[in-house]
Amino acid sequence: MATEFLRDGVFLLAWFGLMTCVWLGWAQEDPPRRAQLWLGIGSGLGIVAAVGGGLLVWRTWSTPSGLEGQYAVFGIIVGIEVVAAGLACFVLWRRGRSKWFALAVGLVVALHFVPLGILLDDPALVVLGLVQAVLVIVAGRVAQNRRVAPSFAVGVTMGVTLLLSAAVAAARWVPEALSA
């Protein structure tokens, strides 16, 4: 989003679009009836962002990336994220609280944007991660208070923030990618 690299910018568009579908898909585990259409529309927009961004990544693949020379560190960050989410879900499962998997995974995913933003010198990713972490915690409280599935509250929170971030990436990078 605030990266200086074209390929990374359109990759964020594609990735955030794809992850919008993942999170809004998880929100469809047990949504209120009134939300079903909106979840479908959001997922459709995520697909458009993922496919459009993916085509632009392909088109700009020969341009530089902020990850060059940093792939090992990136892999370590993602590996830690996967292990942390897996451990959190294992602990929740052992305690009979598997309905809270989405909250645990959402918090880990949100927080992984902080080191990624630092690695990529992209302060917008750091802000996104911190905002998402707060919103995921709030979503957990909303799920409890309104008696909705945590997967719905967290899925909508993560899906909407990622879709909005994809829109920001699109506004910033699509014009440049199309003229490259």
Order of alpha helices (4+ residues) and beta strands (2+ residues): alpha-alpha-alpha-alpha-alpha-alpha
